[in-house]
Amino acid sequence: MASIFSKIVAGEIPCYKVAEDDKHLAFLDIAPVAMGHTLVIPKKEVDYIFDMDDCDLAGLMVFAKKVAKALMAVCPAPKIGMSVIGLDVPHAHVHLVPVHGVADIDFGKEKLHPEAAQMQKLASEILDKFKQL
């Protein structure tokens, strides 16, 4: 059975897309820990990130770096934090989170519930910056 992320890649489930190329997709987390919280995935479904082929893993990180630069331009923060947890969805993914302090990337805290219009506006702004890079 395909993961929810594979269904997003296939267009079966909508997302707030912030970046895409032929092998990767980045979209806003719908239950973010901070505004701008973005998920970066390979389009090819692999359950565990460290089971990825070396070239594919390196490609995912390079793509995530470009997404982080676009994210930083739209959601200014001292850093864009990165986390790989891999327990909730059986599809390799990286979390990118604008951080002002370590508490900003605490996945145990209460999630934000932004309005759809706010998410769409943010996604569009990040996508525009990504295309400029």
N, CA and C atoms as an extended XYZ file, in Angstrom:
399
Properties=species:S:1:pos:R:3:atomname:S:1:resname:S:1:resid:I:1 pbc="F F F"
N         0.843       -1.186        0.000 N   MET     1
C         0.000        0.000        0.000 CA  MET     1
C         0.888        1.248        0.000 C   MET     1
N         0.563        2.186       -0.840 N   ALA     2
C         1.361        3.405       -0.973 CA  ALA     2
C         1.223        4.289        0.262 C   ALA     2
N         2.322        4.933        0.642 N   SER     3
C         2.288        5.850        1.777 CA  SER     3
C         1.510        7.109        1.413 C   SER     3
N         1.135        7.863        2.429 N   ILE     4
C         0.442        9.127        2.189 CA  ILE     4
C         1.316       10.051        1.337 C   ILE     4
N         2.643        9.990        1.525 N   PHE     5
C         3.525       10.840        0.733 CA  PHE     5
C         3.543       10.410       -0.730 C   PHE     5
N         3.477        9.104       -0.986 N   SER     6
C         3.413        8.637       -2.372 CA  SER     6
C         2.113        9.084       -3.022 C   SER     6
N         1.043        9.132       -2.239 N   LYS     7
C        -0.239        9.619       -2.763 CA  LYS     7
C        -0.164       11.116       -3.061 C   LYS     7
N         0.595       11.852       -2.262 N   ILE     8
C         0.808       13.279       -2.543 CA  ILE     8
C         1.611       13.427       -3.838 C   ILE     8
N         2.674       12.640       -3.990 N   VAL     9
C         3.488       12.682       -5.214 CA  VAL     9
C         2.623       12.375       -6.434 C   VAL     9
N         1.721       11.408       -6.311 N   ALA    10
C         0.858       10.997       -7.419 CA  ALA    10
C        -0.278       11.987       -7.690 C   ALA    10
N        -0.442       12.977       -6.827 N   GLY    11
C        -1.506       13.954       -7.007 CA  GLY    11
C        -2.854       13.485       -6.479 C   GLY    11
N        -2.873       12.380       -5.755 N   GLU    12
C        -4.122       11.851       -5.197 CA  GLU    12
C        -4.551       12.622       -3.952 C   GLU    12
N        -3.590       13.230       -3.284 N   ILE    13
C        -3.838       14.037       -2.090 CA  ILE    13
C        -3.174       15.386       -2.328 C   ILE    13
N        -3.885       16.494       -2.083 N   PRO    14
C        -3.280       17.814       -2.311 CA  PRO    14
C        -2.249       18.144       -1.241 C   PRO    14
N        -1.381       19.093       -1.586 N   CYS    15
C        -0.388       19.578       -0.629 CA  CYS    15
C        -0.097       21.039       -0.920 C   CYS    15
N         0.592       21.660        0.015 N   TYR    16
C         1.059       23.030       -0.166 CA  TYR    16
C         2.506       22.944       -0.644 C   TYR    16
N         2.657       22.754       -1.968 N   LYS    17
C         3.977       22.523       -2.570 CA  LYS    17
C         4.833       23.776       -2.502 C   LYS    17
N         6.092       23.601       -2.065 N   VAL    18
C         7.041       24.712       -2.021 CA  VAL    18
C         8.208       24.514       -2.970 C   VAL    18
N         8.418       23.283       -3.455 N   ALA    19
C         9.525       23.024       -4.383 CA  ALA    19
C         9.349       21.636       -4.988 C   ALA    19
N         9.890       21.491       -6.204 N   GLU    20
C         9.814       20.187       -6.868 CA  GLU    20
C        10.852       20.121       -7.968 C   GLU    20
N        11.405       18.930       -8.146 N   ASP    21
C        12.181       18.628       -9.333 CA  ASP    21
C        11.793       17.221       -9.764 C   ASP    21
N        12.532       16.627      -10.669 N   ASP    22
C        12.120       15.320      -11.190 CA  ASP    22
C        12.202       14.197      -10.156 C   ASP    22
N        13.005       14.358       -9.101 N   LYS    23
C        13.180       13.281       -8.120 CA  LYS    23
C        12.697       13.612       -6.706 C   LYS    23
N        12.350       14.884       -6.450 N   HIS    24
C        12.045       15.317       -5.091 CA  HIS    24
C        10.830       16.228       -5.048 C   HIS    24
N        10.228       16.291       -3.867 N   LEU    25
C         9.091       17.175       -3.630 CA  LEU    25
C         9.227       17.737       -2.228 C   LEU    25
N         8.887       19.008       -2.065 N   ALA    26
C         8.871       19.638       -0.746 CA  ALA    26
C         7.531       20.338       -0.576 C   ALA    26
N         6.939       20.170        0.600 N   PHE    27
C         5.633       20.755        0.866 CA  PHE    27
C         5.524       21.093        2.347 C   PHE    27
N         4.629       22.047        2.647 N   LEU    28
C         4.440       22.458        4.028 CA  LEU    28
C         3.783       21.345        4.830 C   LEU    28
N         4.238       21.178        6.054 N   ASP    29
C         3.618       20.239        6.989 CA  ASP    29
C         2.273       20.833        7.394 C   ASP    29
N         1.213       20.039        7.360 N   ILE    30
C        -0.120       20.566        7.685 CA  ILE    30
C        -0.344       20.698        9.196 C   ILE    30
N         0.563       20.160        9.996 N   ALA    31
C         0.528       20.326       11.449 CA  ALA    31
C         1.920       20.775       11.892 C   ALA    31
N         2.282       22.004       11.524 N   PRO    32
C         3.658       22.453       11.746 CA  PRO    32
C         3.996       22.726       13.204 C   PRO    32
N         5.272       22.558       13.537 N   VAL    33
C         5.769       22.953       14.850 CA  VAL    33
C         6.169       24.428       14.843 C   VAL    33
N         6.352       24.997       13.645 N   ALA    34
C         6.650       26.415       13.448 CA  ALA    34
C         6.184       26.771       12.038 C   ALA    34
N         5.834       28.030       11.839 N   MET    35
C         5.421       28.432       10.498 CA  MET    35
C         6.591       28.233        9.532 C   MET    35
N         6.291       27.616        8.406 N   GLY    36
C         7.315       27.309        7.415 CA  GLY    36
C         7.823       25.882        7.506 C   GLY    36
N         7.406       25.129        8.523 N   HIS    37
C         7.820       23.722        8.685 CA  HIS    37
C         7.524       22.981        7.383 C   HIS    37
N         8.572       22.478        6.769 N   THR    38
C         8.497       21.874        5.436 CA  THR    38
C         8.995       20.438        5.468 C   THR    38
N         8.335       19.584        4.706 N   LEU    39
C         8.757       18.193        4.531 CA  LEU    39
C         9.389       18.052        3.157 C   LEU    39
N        10.547       17.425        3.101 N   VAL    40
C        11.270       17.207        1.847 CA  VAL    40
C        11.381       15.698        1.652 C   VAL    40
N        10.890       15.226        0.497 N   ILE    41
C        10.832       13.779        0.260 CA  ILE    41
C        11.403       13.409       -1.107 C   ILE    41
N        11.904       12.189       -1.212 N   PRO    42
C        12.192       11.670       -2.551 CA  PRO    42
C        10.859       11.216       -3.155 C   PRO    42
N        10.693       11.371       -4.431 N   LYS    43
C         9.451       10.901       -5.056 CA  LYS    43
C         9.369        9.374       -5.046 C   LYS    43
N        10.514        8.733       -5.120 N   LYS    44
C        10.563        7.278       -5.055 CA  LYS    44
C        10.391        6.864       -3.598 C   LYS    44
N         9.412        6.022       -3.327 N   GLU    45
C         9.140        5.623       -1.951 CA  GLU    45
C        10.199        4.660       -1.429 C   GLU    45
N        10.848        5.073       -0.365 N   VAL    46
C        11.789        4.258        0.400 CA  VAL    46
C        11.410        4.500        1.850 C   VAL    46
N        11.204        3.449        2.633 N   ASP    47
C        10.736        3.592        4.005 CA  ASP    47
C        11.729        4.329        4.887 C   ASP    47
N        12.968        3.893        4.907 N   TYR    48
C        13.967        4.385        5.856 CA  TYR    48
C        15.039        5.165        5.113 C   TYR    48
N        15.281        6.377        5.557 N   ILE    49
C        16.191        7.267        4.831 CA  ILE    49
C        17.574        6.652        4.621 C   ILE    49
N        18.060        5.867        5.596 N   PHE    50
C        19.395        5.303        5.463 CA  PHE    50
C        19.415        4.000        4.667 C   PHE    50
N        18.270        3.617        4.114 N   ASP    51
C        18.215        2.537        3.132 CA  ASP    51
C        18.308        3.087        1.713 C   ASP    51
N        18.301        4.417        1.582 N   MET    52
C        18.395        5.032        0.262 CA  MET    52
C        19.774        4.789       -0.330 C   MET    52
N        19.816        4.662       -1.648 N   ASP    53
C        21.069        4.607       -2.387 CA  ASP    53
C        21.870        5.871       -2.047 C   ASP    53
N        23.190        5.759       -1.989 N   ASP    54
C        24.037        6.896       -1.624 CA  ASP    54
C        23.800        8.113       -2.515 C   ASP    54
N        23.693        7.901       -3.807 N   CYS    55
C        23.479        9.022       -4.729 CA  CYS    55
C        22.115        9.667       -4.507 C   CYS    55
N        21.100        8.842       -4.227 N   ASP    56
C        19.758        9.375       -3.981 CA  ASP    56
C        19.715       10.159       -2.674 C   ASP    56
N        20.391        9.656       -1.643 N   LEU    57
C        20.446       10.361       -0.363 CA  LEU    57
C        21.173       11.698       -0.522 C   LEU    57
N        22.283       11.687       -1.221 N   ALA    58
C        23.020       12.930       -1.467 CA  ALA    58
C        22.163       13.915       -2.255 C   ALA    58
N        21.429       13.422       -3.244 N   GLY    59
C        20.549       14.281       -4.039 CA  GLY    59
C        19.448       14.894       -3.195 C   GLY    59
N        18.896       14.100       -2.270 N   LEU    60
C        17.856       14.613       -1.374 CA  LEU    60
C        18.407       15.735       -0.505 C   LEU    60
N        19.626       15.573       -0.006 N   MET    61
C        20.225       16.600        0.849 CA  MET    61
C        20.526       17.883        0.069 C   MET    61
N        21.000       17.749       -1.157 N   VAL    62
C        21.270       18.929       -1.988 CA  VAL    62
C        19.960       19.659       -2.297 C   VAL    62
N        18.907       18.905       -2.597 N   PHE    63
C        17.590       19.500       -2.844 CA  PHE    63
C        17.101       20.199       -1.572 C   PHE    63
N        17.235       19.543       -0.422 N   ALA    64
C        16.804       20.123        0.854 CA  ALA    64
C        17.557       21.420        1.145 C   ALA    64
N        18.826       21.476        0.786 N   LYS    65
C        19.622       22.694        0.983 CA  LYS    65
C        19.033       23.860        0.197 C   LYS    65
N        18.646       23.613       -1.041 N   LYS    66
C        18.049       24.663       -1.876 CA  LYS    66
C        16.691       25.086       -1.303 C   LYS    66
N        15.914       24.117       -0.834 N   VAL    67
C        14.622       24.431       -0.210 CA  VAL    67
C        14.857       25.279        1.043 C   VAL    67
N        15.859       24.920        1.842 N   ALA    68
C        16.166       25.665        3.068 CA  ALA    68
C        16.516       27.116        2.757 C   ALA    68
N        17.236       27.350        1.677 N   LYS    69
C        17.586       28.719        1.291 CA  LYS    69
C        16.330       29.513        0.929 C   LYS    69
N        15.421       28.903        0.200 N   ALA    70
C        14.162       29.574       -0.147 CA  ALA    70
C        13.330       29.817        1.110 C   ALA    70
N        13.295       28.842        1.985 N   LEU    71
C        12.552       28.956        3.230 CA  LEU    71
C        13.103       30.089        4.093 C   LEU    71
N        14.413       30.182        4.190 N   MET    72
C        15.059       31.240        4.974 CA  MET    72
C        14.702       32.622        4.428 C   MET    72
N        14.586       32.747        3.118 N   ALA    73
C        14.267       34.033        2.501 CA  ALA    73
C        12.849       34.485        2.841 C   ALA    73
N        11.949       33.528        3.044 N   VAL    74
C        10.544       33.848        3.300 CA  VAL    74
C        10.225       33.859        4.797 C   VAL    74
N        10.846       32.982        5.546 N   CYS    75
C        10.615       32.861        6.995 CA  CYS    75
C        11.936       33.126        7.715 C   CYS    75
N        12.346       34.374        7.776 N   PRO    76
C        13.649       34.680        8.367 CA  PRO    76
C        13.790       34.108        9.780 C   PRO    76
N        14.886       33.437        9.998 N   ALA    77
C        15.218       32.850       11.292 CA  ALA    77
C        16.738       32.723       11.323 C   ALA    77
N        17.317       32.629       12.502 N   PRO    78
C        18.773       32.469       12.554 CA  PRO    78
C        19.271       31.230       11.813 C   PRO    78
N        18.477       30.175       11.834 N   LYS    79
C        18.848       28.922       11.160 CA  LYS    79
C        17.593       28.218       10.659 C   LYS    79
N        17.803       27.321        9.705 N   ILE    80
C        16.773       26.358        9.324 CA  ILE    80
C        17.242       25.034        9.912 C   ILE    80
N        16.503       24.544       10.889 N   GLY    81
C        16.855       23.273       11.514 CA  GLY    81
C        16.401       22.118       10.647 C   GLY    81
N        17.094       21.003       10.765 N   MET    82
C        16.739       19.815        9.996 CA  MET    82
C        16.629       18.635       10.950 C   MET    82
N        15.598       17.829       10.725 N   SER    83
C        15.409       16.640       11.547 CA  SER    83
C        14.950       15.495       10.669 C   SER    83
N        15.436       14.312       10.992 N   VAL    84
C        14.983       13.080       10.354 CA  VAL    84
C        14.537       12.166       11.485 C   VAL    84
N        13.253       11.816       11.478 N   ILE    85
C        12.733       10.953       12.528 CA  ILE    85
C        12.319        9.611       11.934 C   ILE    85
N        11.411        9.654       10.958 N   GLY    86
C        11.088        8.459       10.200 CA  GLY    86
C        10.190        7.441       10.861 C   GLY    86
N         9.418        7.841       11.860 N   LEU    87
C         8.556        6.872       12.525 CA  LEU    87
C         7.093        6.946       12.086 C   LEU    87
N         6.610        8.117       11.749 N   ASP    88
C         5.180        8.292       11.478 CA  ASP    88
C         4.738        7.868       10.084 C   ASP    88
N         5.566        8.089        9.095 N   VAL    89
C         5.205        7.793        7.698 CA  VAL    89
C         6.295        6.906        7.102 C   VAL    89
N         5.913        5.771        6.516 N   PRO    90
C         6.919        4.862        5.943 CA  PRO    90
C         7.429        5.331        4.571 C   PRO    90
N         7.934        6.549        4.544 N   HIS    91
C         8.475        7.154        3.324 CA  HIS    91
C         9.552        8.126        3.807 C   HIS    91
N        10.778        7.919        3.388 N   ALA    92
C        11.886        8.762        3.825 CA  ALA    92
C        11.536       10.236        3.671 C   ALA    92
N        11.862       11.032        4.685 N   HIS    93
C        11.618       12.465        4.598 CA  HIS    93
C        12.471       13.220        5.609 C   HIS    93
N        12.662       14.487        5.288 N   VAL    94
C        13.437       15.404        6.099 CA  VAL    94
C        12.510       16.543        6.502 C   VAL    94
N        12.568       16.936        7.765 N   HIS    95
C        11.837       18.101        8.250 CA  HIS    95
C        12.777       19.301        8.204 C   HIS    95
N        12.337       20.401        7.612 N   LEU    96
C        13.061       21.671        7.652 CA  LEU    96
C        12.196       22.640        8.447 C   LEU    96
N        12.774       23.248        9.487 N   VAL    97
C        12.008       24.120       10.376 CA  VAL    97
C        12.798       25.398       10.650 C   VAL    97
N        12.187       26.568       10.379 N   PRO    98
C        12.846       27.810       10.785 CA  PRO    98
C        12.961       27.823       12.316 C   PRO    98
N        14.168       28.035       12.832 N   VAL    99
C        14.366       27.977       14.281 CA  VAL    99
C        15.038       29.236       14.815 C   VAL    99
N        14.511       29.680       15.944 N   HIS   100
C        15.107       30.776       16.703 CA  HIS   100
C        15.753       30.211       17.959 C   HIS   100
N        15.365       29.004       18.323 N   GLY   101
C        15.912       28.303       19.484 CA  GLY   101
C        15.549       26.835       19.370 C   GLY   101
N        16.152       26.007       20.207 N   VAL   102
C        15.958       24.561       20.116 CA  VAL   102
C        14.495       24.167       20.342 C   VAL   102
N        13.741       24.932       21.112 N   ALA   103
C        12.337       24.603       21.377 CA  ALA   103
C        11.483       24.683       20.111 C   ALA   103
N        11.949       25.421       19.102 N   ASP   104
C        11.183       25.559       17.863 CA  ASP   104
C        11.100       24.254       17.067 C   ASP   104
N        11.984       23.316       17.340 N   ILE   105
C        11.993       22.062       16.589 CA  ILE   105
C        11.614       20.885       17.505 C   ILE   105
N        10.859       21.195       18.563 N   ASP   106
C        10.372       20.185       19.499 CA  ASP   106
C         9.085       19.574       18.939 C   ASP   106
N         9.168       18.336       18.468 N   PHE   107
C         8.017       17.688       17.852 CA  PHE   107
C         7.000       17.200       18.878 C   PHE   107
N         7.333       17.311       20.158 N   GLY   108
C         6.411       16.912       21.202 CA  GLY   108
C         5.471       18.023       21.637 C   GLY   108
N         5.770       19.257       21.211 N   LYS   109
C         4.924       20.373       21.629 CA  LYS   109
C         3.654       20.426       20.774 C   LYS   109
N         2.696       21.222       21.223 N   GLU   110
C         1.439       21.370       20.494 CA  GLU   110
C         1.701       21.961       19.113 C   GLU   110
N         1.074       21.381       18.120 N   LYS   111
C         1.253       21.825       16.744 CA  LYS   111
C         0.431       23.079       16.471 C   LYS   111
N         0.841       23.835       15.475 N   LEU   112
C         0.096       25.010       15.025 CA  LEU   112
C        -1.047       24.563       14.116 C   LEU   112
N        -2.038       25.427       13.968 N   HIS   113
C        -3.183       25.135       13.101 CA  HIS   113
C        -3.476       26.343       12.205 C   HIS   113
N        -2.560       26.624       11.272 N   PRO   114
C        -2.758       27.799       10.410 CA  PRO   114
C        -3.931       27.610        9.443 C   PRO   114
N        -4.510       28.721        9.051 N   GLU   115
C        -5.613       28.725        8.078 CA  GLU   115
C        -5.082       28.318        6.699 C   GLU   115
N        -5.953       27.731        5.899 N   ALA   116
C        -5.577       27.281        4.552 CA  ALA   116
C        -5.040       28.432        3.707 C   ALA   116
N        -5.665       29.590        3.790 N   ALA   117
C        -5.215       30.742        2.993 CA  ALA   117
C        -3.799       31.161        3.394 C   ALA   117
N        -3.502       31.105        4.682 N   GLN   118
C        -2.169       31.451        5.167 CA  GLN   118
C        -1.137       30.436        4.654 C   GLN   118
N        -1.495       29.168        4.671 N   MET   119
C        -0.597       28.116        4.184 CA  MET   119
C        -0.357       28.273        2.681 C   MET   119
N        -1.408       28.545        1.923 N   GLN   120
C        -1.265       28.693        0.477 CA  GLN   120
C        -0.380       29.884        0.139 C   GLN   120
N        -0.568       31.000        0.845 N   LYS   121
C         0.245       32.196        0.608 CA  LYS   121
C         1.717       31.904        0.918 C   LYS   121
N         1.965       31.262        2.039 N   LEU   122
C         3.332       30.916        2.427 CA  LEU   122
C         3.977       29.970        1.417 C   LEU   122
N         3.242       28.950        1.007 N   ALA   123
C         3.759       27.993        0.021 CA  ALA   123
C         4.110       28.696       -1.284 C   ALA   123
N         3.247       29.584       -1.735 N   SER   124
C         3.499       30.318       -2.983 CA  SER   124
C         4.746       31.177       -2.883 C   SER   124
N         4.925       31.832       -1.746 N   GLU   125
C         6.103       32.679       -1.551 CA  GLU   125
C         7.394       31.858       -1.548 C   GLU   125
N         7.362       30.720       -0.873 N   ILE   126
C         8.560       29.867       -0.835 CA  ILE   126
C         8.853       29.298       -2.221 C   ILE   126
N         7.811       28.853       -2.932 N   LEU   127
C         7.980       28.322       -4.286 CA  LEU   127
C         8.570       29.375       -5.213 C   LEU   127
N         8.100       30.613       -5.106 N   ASP   128
C         8.648       31.695       -5.933 CA  ASP   128
C        10.142       31.891       -5.653 C   ASP   128
N        10.519       31.890       -4.382 N   LYS   129
C        11.942       32.036       -4.030 CA  LYS   129
C        12.754       30.841       -4.524 C   LYS   129
N        12.191       29.630       -4.392 N   PHE   130
C        12.890       28.423       -4.839 CA  PHE   130
C        13.180       28.519       -6.340 C   PHE   130
N        12.223       28.983       -7.110 N   LYS   131
C        12.398       29.080       -8.563 CA  LYS   131
C        13.455       30.112       -8.945 C   LYS   131
N        13.712       31.076       -8.058 N   GLN   132
C        14.715       32.114       -8.321 CA  GLN   132
C        16.138       31.643       -8.028 C   GLN   132
N        16.260       30.555       -7.294 N   LEU   133
C        17.599       30.066       -6.902 CA  LEU   133
C        18.272       29.297       -8.030 C   LEU   133
